[in-house]
Amino acid sequence: MQKIPATVITGFLGAGKTTLIRNLLQNAGGRRIALVINEFGDLGVDGDILKGCGVETCREEDVVELTNGCICCTVADDFIPTMEKLLERTERLDHIVIETSGLALPQPLVAAFNWPEVKARVTVDGVVTVIDAVAVAAGRFADDEEKVQAAREADESLDHDNPLEELFEDQIRAADLLVLNKADLVDAETLGAVRAKVEAEAGRRLAVVSAENGRLPADVLLGLKAGTEDLIAGRRSHHEIHHADGHSHDHEDFESIVAEAGEVASVETLTEGLKRVIAAHDILRLKGFAAVRGKPMRLVVQAVGQRIECYFDRPFAPGEARASRFVVIGLHDAIEDGEGAIREALAGLGEAPRAAAE
C-alpha cells in the first residue's frame, strides 16, 4: 500500500504557520487533508481558526487538536495514538499536515515516524519551517556571536545560552523547505540578509522561498517526497547534541497562561491596551479571540511583540458567550512573576462577559 505523505509545519511563535495552512487548505486542489494542530497552552486558538476554514475537503472532523503540551514531549502519549486513529479511518487521506507549537523541537516528532505503527503507512513528505522575516531582520531571535564570545572570555562563569535562539536554529536545521514569511514587510536587501542568515544556520543547501501572508501554491508545500524520517538523525537539535546521555527535553524556559475579559469597546482600544500589557510584561506571543461591542462577529487576535493583527472570522454562535480569551506566552520567570498583573490588565480591557441572545 502506498504510504500517506505527511508534512510537518514548524516555526517560531507568530511566524505565520496557521495562516499558511489556512491558505494551503483553500488551494489544496481537492486533496483530502487531515490536520493535527499542537498548541502550547490549553486554549486551542489555531485549531479553532482552521475548523472554520470553509473548505469542503477539510471538515471539522479532519482537525485534531493537541493542547496543553508540546507535541515533541508527548509523542508516545498523544501523537502516536492520534496518528493511529487517523489511519484507521475508512476514507483514505491524501495528506496529513501537522502544525507544531511555536516551542516544539521538530526532531523528536519527525523521528516518531519511524515507530513501526506509523512507518509502514506514513512517510514524512517534508518539514516546512516558517520564518518571520521581520523578526529575524530585527535580530529579535538572534544574538551577536562576537559580543557573546567576548563576554564569555571576560568571565567564563557567565551563562549566555539563549533558549529562543537555540530553538530558532533547531527548527531551521530540521527543515526540508524554509519559508521566509512576511516578505512584503521588508525591502529586498533586508530579505536577502535574512535569507543568508537562515541558510547559514541550516548548515546545508535546502530550498528557500519567500511568501506574503503565508500565500504559496499547494504544490510548493506538498509533494517534496523528502522521506525526512530517514534523514532526521543527521539534523540533531542543540538538546540532542548537549544531552547525548538521554536527559529528557522540557520547556521550563517558557510558560503560558489563559486570560479572559469581556467585550471590548473597539478594535483600536483593544490593540492599544494589548501593546501596553505586552510591553510591561515582555510577552513573546499573545493570541486568542475577542468580542467587540456592537459587532456580530468574533475577532481573531494575533500578536508577536508589538505587532498585532486582528480580523473578524465568523459570527458568534447562538448562545455563545460574548467574551474575550487570550493565550499569553513568554519566558517562564516573566509570566510566573507577573501572572496576576497580566490577568488583571487583560481583564481590564473589557466589560463583564455576557451571553449572546438565543
Buried (B, 14 or more C-beta within 10 A) or exposed (E): EEBBBBBBBBBBBBBBBBBBBBBBBEBBEEBBBBBBBBBBBEBBBBBBBBBBBEBEBBEEEBBBBBBBBBBBBBBEEBBBEBBEEBBEEEEEBBBBBBBBBBBBBBBBBBBBBEBEEBBEBBBBBBBBBBBBBBBBBEEBBBBEEEEBEEEEEEEEEEEEEBBBBBBBBBBBBBBBBBBBBBBBBBEEEBBEBBBEBBBEBBEEEBEBBBBEBBBBEBEBBBEBEBBBBBBBEEBBBBBBEEEEEEEEBEBEBBBBBBBBBBBBBEBEBBBEBBBEBBEEBEBBBBBBBBBBEEBEEBBBBBBBBEBBBBEBBBEBEEEEBBBBBBBBBBBBEBBEEBBEEBBEBBBEBBBEBEEBEE
